[in-house]
Amino acid sequence: MLLIDTNTCSGCRLCEKNCPFAAMLIVDEIAVVQDNCTLCGACANVCGEHSITIERAAATPEELAKFKGIFIWAECGESADGESLVPKKVTLELLAEARRLAEKTGEEIRVLVLSDERPVNTDDLFAHGADGVIRFVNKLLWPYSTDAYTTVISAMVAAKKPSIFLLGATPDGRDLGPRVAARLKLGLTADCTQLEINDEGQLIQTRPAFGGNIMASIVTPFSRPQMATVRPNVFAVSENPEIDRKGDIEDFDVALQRGVVRTKILEVEKVGETGGGIENAEVIVAGGQGLNSPDDLDMLRELADELGGTLAGSRPLVEAGWIPHTLQVGQSGITVSPKLYIAVGISGAVQHVVGMNGSGSIIAINNDPEAPIFKVADVGIVGDAAEVIPALIKEIREAKKAA
Ligand SMILES: Cc1cc2nc3c(=O)[nH]c(=O)nc-3n(C[C@H](O)[C@H](O)[C@H](O)COP(=O)(O)OP(=O)(O)OC[C@H]3O[C@@H](n4cnc5c(N)ncnc54)[C@H](O)[C@@H]3O)c2cc1C
């Protein structure tokens, strides 16, 4: 329910101008809400007098049953030539998992696609399991901004009433998810690593808690949608996309005012060593505390360069300031699933291993033959990193020359 404090409302018209559905009118200098209000929260967000509040009571089973469908936010990046937008891998991972959940709930999957005027590759979304796309195009939607995306996504979710809404736990997804949840007065389970549907049709959202010592399974019995962000690289992308699969595309009608966006992006600086971020790397060479000094990272970078990969590391290297947090693999860092993961001087603590054990092949280099990392490695090399890495680089260069 939307409440307006008529004693404090100044009739300034900010709510009227910023309502995405033209559902707020100023009558006799007081805001008056119209029947088409979706409770998306855009008016409460801009009200300088804090005169507008949204109250949500626990929903009845009948009210909960009105929410239908699994929605996914399609996080997109630019294509190589910058001419179009391409759904990120995490979106395809969510689609694969949503398909599995949809088989149990019998619901349709809709993907929310926001773009500037460049086209978005929706064929991939349908091929990977989307039944439909809900699209909104506006120049203000590139680059990503918290304000514009929160306004549009909240409006879409409020209007369409899905039962489940999933986002990738990427930097932008971790920014957007809580904003939308707060705007719509919903709960959110962040950083899920497992999703399931229980016998009552509720979404069980599982995530590590208390430093990974327990797995917490969370349900949302009294409100909808059930919202969760999901870690990238936890679910696999479908290996058999149906390239001929088609779905419907609906253009969403919503007003987005320039004044909503309070930030201006001056410059975008890529911090991943390859520019793509370690979550998307096909080859990772990761260093640990077995390295003697930050200078040792140079030989790891050299090895990564030879293999077309990127550098990463364990948490102690981040804490020592040798590498940025964006390169940390593990439970409190990033989950990766490259084709090849080379762990150098890393012991194999559980908090590290949970972030990399989905890798295709794992090579571990460690001078302790009893190091736990060898238990998850496909190939283990017992030796001093300072000797093994230069020897590996030499071998690779010679093999390349001979080829
Ligand atoms: C709540 C919580 C969250 C955490 N999250 C993360 C996380 O996200 N990521 C993460 O990595 N850690 C995380 N940790 C820390 C984790 O528990 C370990 O402490 C950490 O992973 C150890 O890093 P390491 O393997 O580099 O160092 P160490 O455990 O010190 O291992 C160093 C290894 O290098 C080997 N070595 C030494 N000298 C050489 C040499 N010359 N050549 C080759 N090998 C050598 C040693 O035999 C040893 O096995 C977390 C911990 C907690 C409590």
The ligand as an SDF file (V2000), in Angstrom:
LIG
                    3D

 53 58  0  0  0  0  0  0  0  0999 V2000
   35.9410  -16.6600    5.8700 C   0  0  0  0  0  0  0  0  0  0  0  0
   37.1600  -16.9480    5.0380 C   0  0  0  0  0  0  0  0  0  0  0  0
   37.1390  -16.7100    3.7020 C   0  0  0  0  0  0  0  0  0  0  0  0
   38.2600  -16.9820    2.9260 C   0  0  0  0  0  0  0  0  0  0  0  0
   38.2050  -16.7480    1.5780 N   0  0  0  0  0  0  0  0  0  0  0  0
   39.2600  -17.0700    0.8260 C   0  0  0  0  0  0  0  0  0  0  0  0
   39.2260  -16.9040   -0.5840 C   0  0  0  0  0  0  0  0  0  0  0  0
   38.2370  -16.4190   -1.1510 O   0  0  0  0  0  0  0  0  0  0  0  0
   40.2960  -17.2500   -1.2880 N   0  0  0  0  0  0  0  0  0  0  0  0
   41.4350  -17.7770   -0.7180 C   0  0  0  0  0  0  0  0  0  0  0  0
   42.3850  -18.0780   -1.4420 O   0  0  0  0  0  0  0  0  0  0  0  0
   41.4940  -17.9290    0.6050 N   0  0  0  0  0  0  0  0  0  0  0  0
   40.4600  -17.5780    1.3910 C   0  0  0  0  0  0  0  0  0  0  0  0
   40.5520  -17.7220    2.7300 N   0  0  0  0  0  0  0  0  0  0  0  0
   41.8740  -18.0660    3.3140 C   0  0  0  0  0  0  0  0  0  0  0  0
   42.1510  -19.5600    3.2720 C   0  0  0  0  0  0  0  0  0  0  0  0
   41.6230  -20.1680    4.4240 O   0  0  0  0  0  0  0  0  0  0  0  0
   43.6610  -19.8090    3.2180 C   0  0  0  0  0  0  0  0  0  0  0  0
   44.2620  -19.1830    4.3390 O   0  0  0  0  0  0  0  0  0  0  0  0
   44.3240  -19.3050    1.9640 C   0  0  0  0  0  0  0  0  0  0  0  0
   43.6470  -19.7900    0.8360 O   0  0  0  0  0  0  0  0  0  0  0  0
   45.7620  -19.7840    1.9170 C   0  0  0  0  0  0  0  0  0  0  0  0
   46.3960  -19.2020    0.8460 O   0  0  0  0  0  0  0  0  0  0  0  0
   47.6700  -19.8750    0.1840 P   0  0  0  0  0  0  0  0  0  0  0  0
   47.3290  -21.2540   -0.2590 O   0  0  0  0  0  0  0  0  0  0  0  0
   48.1820  -18.9250   -0.8160 O   0  0  0  0  0  0  0  0  0  0  0  0
   48.7140  -19.8860    1.3940 O   0  0  0  0  0  0  0  0  0  0  0  0
   49.2450  -21.0620    2.2940 P   0  0  0  0  0  0  0  0  0  0  0  0
   48.1340  -21.8320    2.8810 O   0  0  0  0  0  0  0  0  0  0  0  0
   50.2150  -20.4600    3.2200 O   0  0  0  0  0  0  0  0  0  0  0  0
   49.9790  -22.0440    1.2870 O   0  0  0  0  0  0  0  0  0  0  0  0
   51.1770  -21.7490    0.6620 C   0  0  0  0  0  0  0  0  0  0  0  0
   51.6180  -23.0100   -0.0570 C   0  0  0  0  0  0  0  0  0  0  0  0
   52.7750  -22.7150   -0.8140 O   0  0  0  0  0  0  0  0  0  0  0  0
   53.6510  -23.8590   -0.7410 C   0  0  0  0  0  0  0  0  0  0  0  0
   55.0090  -23.3630   -0.9880 N   0  0  0  0  0  0  0  0  0  0  0  0
   55.8170  -22.7140   -0.1530 C   0  0  0  0  0  0  0  0  0  0  0  0
   56.9880  -22.4060   -0.7680 N   0  0  0  0  0  0  0  0  0  0  0  0
   56.8560  -22.8440   -2.0390 C   0  0  0  0  0  0  0  0  0  0  0  0
   57.7130  -22.8230   -3.1830 C   0  0  0  0  0  0  0  0  0  0  0  0
   58.9280  -22.2370   -3.1320 N   0  0  0  0  0  0  0  0  0  0  0  0
   57.3090  -23.4030   -4.3180 N   0  0  0  0  0  0  0  0  0  0  0  0
   56.0660  -24.0120   -4.4090 C   0  0  0  0  0  0  0  0  0  0  0  0
   55.2350  -24.0620   -3.3290 N   0  0  0  0  0  0  0  0  0  0  0  0
   55.6050  -23.4790   -2.1940 C   0  0  0  0  0  0  0  0  0  0  0  0
   53.4380  -24.4080    0.6580 C   0  0  0  0  0  0  0  0  0  0  0  0
   53.7780  -25.7800    0.6870 O   0  0  0  0  0  0  0  0  0  0  0  0
   51.9500  -24.1780    0.8630 C   0  0  0  0  0  0  0  0  0  0  0  0
   51.2250  -25.3300    0.4790 O   0  0  0  0  0  0  0  0  0  0  0  0
   39.4430  -17.4670    3.5250 C   0  0  0  0  0  0  0  0  0  0  0  0
   39.4510  -17.7230    4.8980 C   0  0  0  0  0  0  0  0  0  0  0  0
   38.3280  -17.4600    5.6560 C   0  0  0  0  0  0  0  0  0  0  0  0
   38.3730  -17.7270    7.1390 C   0  0  0  0  0  0  0  0  0  0  0  0
  1  2  1  0
  2  3  1  0
  2 52  2  0
  3  4  2  0
  4  5  1  0
  4 50  1  0
  5  6  2  0
  6  7  1  0
  6 13  1  0
  7  8  2  0
  7  9  1  0
  9 10  1  0
 10 11  2  0
 10 12  1  0
 12 13  2  0
 13 14  1  0
 14 15  1  0
 14 50  1  0
 15 16  1  0
 16 17  1  0
 16 18  1  0
 18 19  1  0
 18 20  1  0
 20 21  1  0
 20 22  1  0
 22 23  1  0
 23 24  1  0
 24 25  2  0
 24 26  1  0
 24 27  1  0
 27 28  1  0
 28 29  2  0
 28 30  1  0
 28 31  1  0
 31 32  1  0
 32 33  1  0
 33 34  1  0
 33 48  1  0
 34 35  1  0
 35 36  1  0
 35 46  1  0
 36 37  1  0
 36 45  1  0
 37 38  2  0
 38 39  1  0
 39 40  1  0
 39 45  2  0
 40 41  1  0
 40 42  2  0
 42 43  1  0
 43 44  2  0
 44 45  1  0
 46 47  1  0
 46 48  1  0
 48 49  1  0
 50 51  2  0
 51 52  1  0
 52 53  1  0
M  END
$$$$
